[in-house]
Amino acid sequence: MDNQKWRPGEEAPASGTYAAYDANGQCGGAVYLEEGERFPATQHEGSYYEKQD
């Protein structure tokens, strides 16, 4: 399983569902993005996104 992480503002490398996690690893929801769309801003510093299968 690929555990690559993306930060808000980066471009999605592929279309799919991405879950947002805070710095503590707690999931804050998911978003569907098309390839090339930018990850949306989050309300917590240190947040990141991971692709869901």
mmJSON file of the N, C-alpha and C atoms, coordinates in Angstrom:
{"data_MODEL":{"atom_site":{
"group_PDB":["ATOM","ATOM","ATOM","ATOM","ATOM","ATOM","ATOM","ATOM","ATOM","ATOM","ATOM","ATOM","ATOM","ATOM","ATOM","ATOM","ATOM","ATOM","ATOM","ATOM","ATOM","ATOM","ATOM","ATOM","ATOM","ATOM","ATOM","ATOM","ATOM","ATOM","ATOM","ATOM","ATOM","ATOM","ATOM","ATOM","ATOM","ATOM","ATOM","ATOM","ATOM","ATOM","ATOM","ATOM","ATOM","ATOM","ATOM","ATOM","ATOM","ATOM","ATOM","ATOM","ATOM","ATOM","ATOM","ATOM","ATOM","ATOM","ATOM","ATOM","ATOM","ATOM","ATOM","ATOM","ATOM","ATOM","ATOM","ATOM","ATOM","ATOM","ATOM","ATOM","ATOM","ATOM","ATOM","ATOM","ATOM","ATOM","ATOM","ATOM","ATOM","ATOM","ATOM","ATOM","ATOM","ATOM","ATOM","ATOM","ATOM","ATOM","ATOM","ATOM","ATOM","ATOM","ATOM","ATOM","ATOM","ATOM","ATOM","ATOM","ATOM","ATOM","ATOM","ATOM","ATOM","ATOM","ATOM","ATOM","ATOM","ATOM","ATOM","ATOM","ATOM","ATOM","ATOM","ATOM","ATOM","ATOM","ATOM","ATOM","ATOM","ATOM","ATOM","ATOM","ATOM","ATOM","ATOM","ATOM","ATOM","ATOM","ATOM","ATOM","ATOM","ATOM","ATOM","ATOM","ATOM","ATOM","ATOM","ATOM","ATOM","ATOM","ATOM","ATOM","ATOM","ATOM","ATOM","ATOM","ATOM","ATOM","ATOM","ATOM","ATOM","ATOM","ATOM","ATOM","ATOM","ATOM","ATOM"],
"id":[1,2,3,4,5,6,7,8,9,10,11,12,13,14,15,16,17,18,19,20,21,22,23,24,25,26,27,28,29,30,31,32,33,34,35,36,37,38,39,40,41,42,43,44,45,46,47,48,49,50,51,52,53,54,55,56,57,58,59,60,61,62,63,64,65,66,67,68,69,70,71,72,73,74,75,76,77,78,79,80,81,82,83,84,85,86,87,88,89,90,91,92,93,94,95,96,97,98,99,100,101,102,103,104,105,106,107,108,109,110,111,112,113,114,115,116,117,118,119,120,121,122,123,124,125,126,127,128,129,130,131,132,133,134,135,136,137,138,139,140,141,142,143,144,145,146,147,148,149,150,151,152,153,154,155,156,157,158,159],
"type_symbol":["N","C","C","N","C","C","N","C","C","N","C","C","N","C","C","N","C","C","N","C","C","N","C","C","N","C","C","N","C","C","N","C","C","N","C","C","N","C","C","N","C","C","N","C","C","N","C","C","N","C","C","N","C","C","N","C","C","N","C","C","N","C","C","N","C","C","N","C","C","N","C","C","N","C","C","N","C","C","N","C","C","N","C","C","N","C","C","N","C","C","N","C","C","N","C","C","N","C","C","N","C","C","N","C","C","N","C","C","N","C","C","N","C","C","N","C","C","N","C","C","N","C","C","N","C","C","N","C","C","N","C","C","N","C","C","N","C","C","N","C","C","N","C","C","N","C","C","N","C","C","N","C","C","N","C","C","N","C","C"],
"label_atom_id":["N","CA","C","N","CA","C","N","CA","C","N","CA","C","N","CA","C","N","CA","C","N","CA","C","N","CA","C","N","CA","C","N","CA","C","N","CA","C","N","CA","C","N","CA","C","N","CA","C","N","CA","C","N","CA","C","N","CA","C","N","CA","C","N","CA","C","N","CA","C","N","CA","C","N","CA","C","N","CA","C","N","CA","C","N","CA","C","N","CA","C","N","CA","C","N","CA","C","N","CA","C","N","CA","C","N","CA","C","N","CA","C","N","CA","C","N","CA","C","N","CA","C","N","CA","C","N","CA","C","N","CA","C","N","CA","C","N","CA","C","N","CA","C","N","CA","C","N","CA","C","N","CA","C","N","CA","C","N","CA","C","N","CA","C","N","CA","C","N","CA","C","N","CA","C","N","CA","C","N","CA","C","N","CA","C"],
"label_alt_id":[null,null,null,null,null,null,null,null,null,null,null,null,null,null,null,null,null,null,null,null,null,null,null,null,null,null,null,null,null,null,null,null,null,null,null,null,null,null,null,null,null,null,null,null,null,null,null,null,null,null,null,null,null,null,null,null,null,null,null,null,null,null,null,null,null,null,null,null,null,null,null,null,null,null,null,null,null,null,null,null,null,null,null,null,null,null,null,null,null,null,null,null,null,null,null,null,null,null,null,null,null,null,null,null,null,null,null,null,null,null,null,null,null,null,null,null,null,null,null,null,null,null,null,null,null,null,null,null,null,null,null,null,null,null,null,null,null,null,null,null,null,null,null,null,null,null,null,null,null,null,null,null,null,null,null,null,null,null,null],
"label_comp_id":["MET","MET","MET","ASP","ASP","ASP","ASN","ASN","ASN","GLN","GLN","GLN","LYS","LYS","LYS","TRP","TRP","TRP","ARG","ARG","ARG","PRO","PRO","PRO","GLY","GLY","GLY","GLU","GLU","GLU","GLU","GLU","GLU","ALA","ALA","ALA","PRO","PRO","PRO","ALA","ALA","ALA","SER","SER","SER","GLY","GLY","GLY","THR","THR","THR","TYR","TYR","TYR","ALA","ALA","ALA","ALA","ALA","ALA","TYR","TYR","TYR","ASP","ASP","ASP","ALA","ALA","ALA","ASN","ASN","ASN","GLY","GLY","GLY","GLN","GLN","GLN","CYS","CYS","CYS","GLY","GLY","GLY","GLY","GLY","GLY","ALA","ALA","ALA","VAL","VAL","VAL","TYR","TYR","TYR","LEU","LEU","LEU","GLU","GLU","GLU","GLU","GLU","GLU","GLY","GLY","GLY","GLU","GLU","GLU","ARG","ARG","ARG","PHE","PHE","PHE","PRO","PRO","PRO","ALA","ALA","ALA","THR","THR","THR","GLN","GLN","GLN","HIS","HIS","HIS","GLU","GLU","GLU","GLY","GLY","GLY","SER","SER","SER","TYR","TYR","TYR","TYR","TYR","TYR","GLU","GLU","GLU","LYS","LYS","LYS","GLN","GLN","GLN","ASP","ASP","ASP"],
"label_asym_id":["A","A","A","A","A","A","A","A","A","A","A","A","A","A","A","A","A","A","A","A","A","A","A","A","A","A","A","A","A","A","A","A","A","A","A","A","A","A","A","A","A","A","A","A","A","A","A","A","A","A","A","A","A","A","A","A","A","A","A","A","A","A","A","A","A","A","A","A","A","A","A","A","A","A","A","A","A","A","A","A","A","A","A","A","A","A","A","A","A","A","A","A","A","A","A","A","A","A","A","A","A","A","A","A","A","A","A","A","A","A","A","A","A","A","A","A","A","A","A","A","A","A","A","A","A","A","A","A","A","A","A","A","A","A","A","A","A","A","A","A","A","A","A","A","A","A","A","A","A","A","A","A","A","A","A","A","A","A","A"],
"label_entity_id":["1","1","1","1","1","1","1","1","1","1","1","1","1","1","1","1","1","1","1","1","1","1","1","1","1","1","1","1","1","1","1","1","1","1","1","1","1","1","1","1","1","1","1","1","1","1","1","1","1","1","1","1","1","1","1","1","1","1","1","1","1","1","1","1","1","1","1","1","1","1","1","1","1","1","1","1","1","1","1","1","1","1","1","1","1","1","1","1","1","1","1","1","1","1","1","1","1","1","1","1","1","1","1","1","1","1","1","1","1","1","1","1","1","1","1","1","1","1","1","1","1","1","1","1","1","1","1","1","1","1","1","1","1","1","1","1","1","1","1","1","1","1","1","1","1","1","1","1","1","1","1","1","1","1","1","1","1","1","1"],
"label_seq_id":[1,1,1,2,2,2,3,3,3,4,4,4,5,5,5,6,6,6,7,7,7,8,8,8,9,9,9,10,10,10,11,11,11,12,12,12,13,13,13,14,14,14,15,15,15,16,16,16,17,17,17,18,18,18,19,19,19,20,20,20,21,21,21,22,22,22,23,23,23,24,24,24,25,25,25,26,26,26,27,27,27,28,28,28,29,29,29,30,30,30,31,31,31,32,32,32,33,33,33,34,34,34,35,35,35,36,36,36,37,37,37,38,38,38,39,39,39,40,40,40,41,41,41,42,42,42,43,43,43,44,44,44,45,45,45,46,46,46,47,47,47,48,48,48,49,49,49,50,50,50,51,51,51,52,52,52,53,53,53],
"pdbx_PDB_ins_code":[null,null,null,null,null,null,null,null,null,null,null,null,null,null,null,null,null,null,null,null,null,null,null,null,null,null,null,null,null,null,null,null,null,null,null,null,null,null,null,null,null,null,null,null,null,null,null,null,null,null,null,null,null,null,null,null,null,null,null,null,null,null,null,null,null,null,null,null,null,null,null,null,null,null,null,null,null,null,null,null,null,null,null,null,null,null,null,null,null,null,null,null,null,null,null,null,null,null,null,null,null,null,null,null,null,null,null,null,null,null,null,null,null,null,null,null,null,null,null,null,null,null,null,null,null,null,null,null,null,null,null,null,null,null,null,null,null,null,null,null,null,null,null,null,null,null,null,null,null,null,null,null,null,null,null,null,null,null,null],
"Cartn_x":[0.842,0.0,0.878,0.532,1.296,0.861,1.791,1.47,1.934,1.933,2.347,1.353,1.881,1.049,1.161,0.061,0.023,-0.481,0.006,-0.373,-1.429,-2.235,-3.189,-2.476,-3.092,-2.515,-1.749,-1.323,-0.63,-1.653,-1.173,-2.045,-2.221,-3.449,-3.728,-3.052,-2.294,-1.589,-2.511,-3.662,-4.614,-6.009,-7.018,-8.397,-8.678,-9.458,-9.811,-10.224,-10.467,-10.874,-9.666,-9.54,-8.424,-8.982,-8.43,-8.846,-7.894,-8.469,-7.679,-7.416,-6.184,-5.782,-5.116,-5.323,-4.632,-3.255,-2.512,-1.149,-1.112,-2.215,-2.289,-2.749,-3.017,-3.449,-4.939,-5.725,-7.176,-7.783,-8.648,-9.291,-10.357,-10.316,-11.277,-12.237,-12.306,-13.215,-12.462,-13.211,-12.615,-13.17,-12.433,-12.822,-12.458,-13.314,-12.993,-12.376,-11.218,-10.53,-10.238,-10.319,-9.883,-8.379,-7.711,-6.277,-5.991,-5.018,-4.613,-5.323,-6.437,-7.095,-6.23,-6.37,-5.572,-6.305,-5.524,-6.089,-6.582,-7.791,-8.335,-7.626,-7.773,-7.219,-7.927,-7.233,-7.816,-7.78,-8.435,-8.485,-7.407,-6.583,-5.572,-4.182,-3.247,-1.858,-1.293,-0.492,0.131,-0.745,-1.869,-2.765,-2.19,-2.647,-2.199,-3.302,-3.135,-4.093,-3.418,-4.185,-3.736,-4.801,-4.369,-5.317,-5.988,-7.282,-8.042,-8.172,-8.245,-8.377,-9.808],
"Cartn_y":[-1.189,0.0,1.24,2.188,3.414,4.397,4.824,5.752,7.163,7.539,8.883,9.895,11.041,12.096,13.351,14.074,15.339,16.424,17.621,18.767,19.612,20.354,21.264,22.187,22.385,23.239,22.485,21.252,20.449,19.897,19.483,18.911,17.411,16.943,15.513,14.795,13.749,13.045,12.163,11.801,10.943,11.206,10.949,11.094,10.049,10.442,9.492,10.174,9.364,9.851,9.941,11.062,11.318,11.691,11.089,11.391,12.415,13.345,14.369,13.932,14.098,13.743,14.947,15.09,16.162,15.657,16.512,16.164,14.976,14.699,13.561,12.279,12.331,11.15,10.889,11.834,11.676,12.094,11.245,11.519,12.595,13.576,14.673,14.676,13.569,13.5,13.171,13.088,12.726,13.626,13.702,14.525,13.781,13.912,13.336,14.429,14.141,15.096,14.465,15.273,14.863,15.133,14.377,14.572,16.031,16.621,18.004,19.022,18.646,19.571,19.715,20.839,21.087,20.606,20.069,19.655,20.893,20.824,21.992,22.287,23.531,23.944,23.208,23.054,22.447,23.473,23.159,24.093,23.815,22.802,22.427,22.455,23.043,23.066,21.65,21.323,20.008,18.935,19.337,18.367,17.855,16.67,16.059,15.171,14.73,13.852,12.553,11.462,10.155,9.59,8.934,8.338,7.116,6.991,5.852,4.821,3.564,2.486,2.275],
"Cartn_z":[0.0,0.0,0.0,-0.829,-0.961,0.119,0.973,2.06,1.749,0.475,0.104,0.649,1.078,1.651,0.791,0.698,-0.021,0.902,0.704,1.527,0.8,1.563,0.933,-0.058,-1.213,-2.249,-3.311,-3.022,-4.028,-5.019,-6.175,-7.195,-6.992,-7.174,-7.077,-8.249,-7.989,-9.059,-9.902,-9.367,-10.079,-9.522,-10.331,-9.867,-8.795,-7.78,-6.743,-5.461,-4.455,-3.147,-2.236,-1.578,-0.673,0.693,1.737,3.104,3.705,4.469,5.149,6.581,7.017,8.374,9.018,10.329,11.042,11.477,12.15,12.555,13.513,14.192,15.118,14.442,13.136,12.409,12.45,12.938,12.997,11.669,11.126,9.844,10.018,9.133,9.192,8.028,7.279,6.132,4.862,3.789,2.503,1.405,0.316,-0.818,-2.103,-3.136,-4.444,-5.29,-5.895,-6.759,-8.105,-9.139,-10.472,-10.572,-11.42,-11.624,-11.951,-11.259,-11.497,-10.621,-9.98,-9.058,-7.81,-7.14,-5.942,-4.697,-3.752,-2.474,-1.739,-1.17,-0.488,0.838,1.274,2.553,3.687,4.791,5.985,7.117,8.204,9.333,10.366,10.126,11.113,10.5,11.211,10.761,10.774,9.793,9.731,9.094,8.525,7.89,6.576,6.187,4.945,4.401,3.162,2.493,2.107,2.142,1.653,0.734,-0.335,-1.291,-0.666,-0.885,-0.402,-1.511,-1.158,-2.156,-2.553],
"occupancy":[1.0,1.0,1.0,1.0,1.0,1.0,1.0,1.0,1.0,1.0,1.0,1.0,1.0,1.0,1.0,1.0,1.0,1.0,1.0,1.0,1.0,1.0,1.0,1.0,1.0,1.0,1.0,1.0,1.0,1.0,1.0,1.0,1.0,1.0,1.0,1.0,1.0,1.0,1.0,1.0,1.0,1.0,1.0,1.0,1.0,1.0,1.0,1.0,1.0,1.0,1.0,1.0,1.0,1.0,1.0,1.0,1.0,1.0,1.0,1.0,1.0,1.0,1.0,1.0,1.0,1.0,1.0,1.0,1.0,1.0,1.0,1.0,1.0,1.0,1.0,1.0,1.0,1.0,1.0,1.0,1.0,1.0,1.0,1.0,1.0,1.0,1.0,1.0,1.0,1.0,1.0,1.0,1.0,1.0,1.0,1.0,1.0,1.0,1.0,1.0,1.0,1.0,1.0,1.0,1.0,1.0,1.0,1.0,1.0,1.0,1.0,1.0,1.0,1.0,1.0,1.0,1.0,1.0,1.0,1.0,1.0,1.0,1.0,1.0,1.0,1.0,1.0,1.0,1.0,1.0,1.0,1.0,1.0,1.0,1.0,1.0,1.0,1.0,1.0,1.0,1.0,1.0,1.0,1.0,1.0,1.0,1.0,1.0,1.0,1.0,1.0,1.0,1.0,1.0,1.0,1.0,1.0,1.0,1.0],
"B_iso_or_equiv":[0.0,0.0,0.0,0.0,0.0,0.0,0.0,0.0,0.0,0.0,0.0,0.0,0.0,0.0,0.0,0.0,0.0,0.0,0.0,0.0,0.0,0.0,0.0,0.0,0.0,0.0,0.0,0.0,0.0,0.0,0.0,0.0,0.0,0.0,0.0,0.0,0.0,0.0,0.0,0.0,0.0,0.0,0.0,0.0,0.0,0.0,0.0,0.0,0.0,0.0,0.0,0.0,0.0,0.0,0.0,0.0,0.0,0.0,0.0,0.0,0.0,0.0,0.0,0.0,0.0,0.0,0.0,0.0,0.0,0.0,0.0,0.0,0.0,0.0,0.0,0.0,0.0,0.0,0.0,0.0,0.0,0.0,0.0,0.0,0.0,0.0,0.0,0.0,0.0,0.0,0.0,0.0,0.0,0.0,0.0,0.0,0.0,0.0,0.0,0.0,0.0,0.0,0.0,0.0,0.0,0.0,0.0,0.0,0.0,0.0,0.0,0.0,0.0,0.0,0.0,0.0,0.0,0.0,0.0,0.0,0.0,0.0,0.0,0.0,0.0,0.0,0.0,0.0,0.0,0.0,0.0,0.0,0.0,0.0,0.0,0.0,0.0,0.0,0.0,0.0,0.0,0.0,0.0,0.0,0.0,0.0,0.0,0.0,0.0,0.0,0.0,0.0,0.0,0.0,0.0,0.0,0.0,0.0,0.0],
"pdbx_formal_charge":[null,null,null,null,null,null,null,null,null,null,null,null,null,null,null,null,null,null,null,null,null,null,null,null,null,null,null,null,null,null,null,null,null,null,null,null,null,null,null,null,null,null,null,null,null,null,null,null,null,null,null,null,null,null,null,null,null,null,null,null,null,null,null,null,null,null,null,null,null,null,null,null,null,null,null,null,null,null,null,null,null,null,null,null,null,null,null,null,null,null,null,null,null,null,null,null,null,null,null,null,null,null,null,null,null,null,null,null,null,null,null,null,null,null,null,null,null,null,null,null,null,null,null,null,null,null,null,null,null,null,null,null,null,null,null,null,null,null,null,null,null,null,null,null,null,null,null,null,null,null,null,null,null,null,null,null,null,null,null],
"auth_seq_id":[1,1,1,2,2,2,3,3,3,4,4,4,5,5,5,6,6,6,7,7,7,8,8,8,9,9,9,10,10,10,11,11,11,12,12,12,13,13,13,14,14,14,15,15,15,16,16,16,17,17,17,18,18,18,19,19,19,20,20,20,21,21,21,22,22,22,23,23,23,24,24,24,25,25,25,26,26,26,27,27,27,28,28,28,29,29,29,30,30,30,31,31,31,32,32,32,33,33,33,34,34,34,35,35,35,36,36,36,37,37,37,38,38,38,39,39,39,40,40,40,41,41,41,42,42,42,43,43,43,44,44,44,45,45,45,46,46,46,47,47,47,48,48,48,49,49,49,50,50,50,51,51,51,52,52,52,53,53,53],
"auth_comp_id":["MET","MET","MET","ASP","ASP","ASP","ASN","ASN","ASN","GLN","GLN","GLN","LYS","LYS","LYS","TRP","TRP","TRP","ARG","ARG","ARG","PRO","PRO","PRO","GLY","GLY","GLY","GLU","GLU","GLU","GLU","GLU","GLU","ALA","ALA","ALA","PRO","PRO","PRO","ALA","ALA","ALA","SER","SER","SER","GLY","GLY","GLY","THR","THR","THR","TYR","TYR","TYR","ALA","ALA","ALA","ALA","ALA","ALA","TYR","TYR","TYR","ASP","ASP","ASP","ALA","ALA","ALA","ASN","ASN","ASN","GLY","GLY","GLY","GLN","GLN","GLN","CYS","CYS","CYS","GLY","GLY","GLY","GLY","GLY","GLY","ALA","ALA","ALA","VAL","VAL","VAL","TYR","TYR","TYR","LEU","LEU","LEU","GLU","GLU","GLU","GLU","GLU","GLU","GLY","GLY","GLY","GLU","GLU","GLU","ARG","ARG","ARG","PHE","PHE","PHE","PRO","PRO","PRO","ALA","ALA","ALA","THR","THR","THR","GLN","GLN","GLN","HIS","HIS","HIS","GLU","GLU","GLU","GLY","GLY","GLY","SER","SER","SER","TYR","TYR","TYR","TYR","TYR","TYR","GLU","GLU","GLU","LYS","LYS","LYS","GLN","GLN","GLN","ASP","ASP","ASP"],
"auth_asym_id":["A","A","A","A","A","A","A","A","A","A","A","A","A","A","A","A","A","A","A","A","A","A","A","A","A","A","A","A","A","A","A","A","A","A","A","A","A","A","A","A","A","A","A","A","A","A","A","A","A","A","A","A","A","A","A","A","A","A","A","A","A","A","A","A","A","A","A","A","A","A","A","A","A","A","A","A","A","A","A","A","A","A","A","A","A","A","A","A","A","A","A","A","A","A","A","A","A","A","A","A","A","A","A","A","A","A","A","A","A","A","A","A","A","A","A","A","A","A","A","A","A","A","A","A","A","A","A","A","A","A","A","A","A","A","A","A","A","A","A","A","A","A","A","A","A","A","A","A","A","A","A","A","A","A","A","A","A","A","A"],
"auth_atom_id":["N","CA","C","N","CA","C","N","CA","C","N","CA","C","N","CA","C","N","CA","C","N","CA","C","N","CA","C","N","CA","C","N","CA","C","N","CA","C","N","CA","C","N","CA","C","N","CA","C","N","CA","C","N","CA","C","N","CA","C","N","CA","C","N","CA","C","N","CA","C","N","CA","C","N","CA","C","N","CA","C","N","CA","C","N","CA","C","N","CA","C","N","CA","C","N","CA","C","N","CA","C","N","CA","C","N","CA","C","N","CA","C","N","CA","C","N","CA","C","N","CA","C","N","CA","C","N","CA","C","N","CA","C","N","CA","C","N","CA","C","N","CA","C","N","CA","C","N","CA","C","N","CA","C","N","CA","C","N","CA","C","N","CA","C","N","CA","C","N","CA","C","N","CA","C","N","CA","C","N","CA","C","N","CA","C"],
"pdbx_PDB_model_num":[1,1,1,1,1,1,1,1,1,1,1,1,1,1,1,1,1,1,1,1,1,1,1,1,1,1,1,1,1,1,1,1,1,1,1,1,1,1,1,1,1,1,1,1,1,1,1,1,1,1,1,1,1,1,1,1,1,1,1,1,1,1,1,1,1,1,1,1,1,1,1,1,1,1,1,1,1,1,1,1,1,1,1,1,1,1,1,1,1,1,1,1,1,1,1,1,1,1,1,1,1,1,1,1,1,1,1,1,1,1,1,1,1,1,1,1,1,1,1,1,1,1,1,1,1,1,1,1,1,1,1,1,1,1,1,1,1,1,1,1,1,1,1,1,1,1,1,1,1,1,1,1,1,1,1,1,1,1,1]
}}}
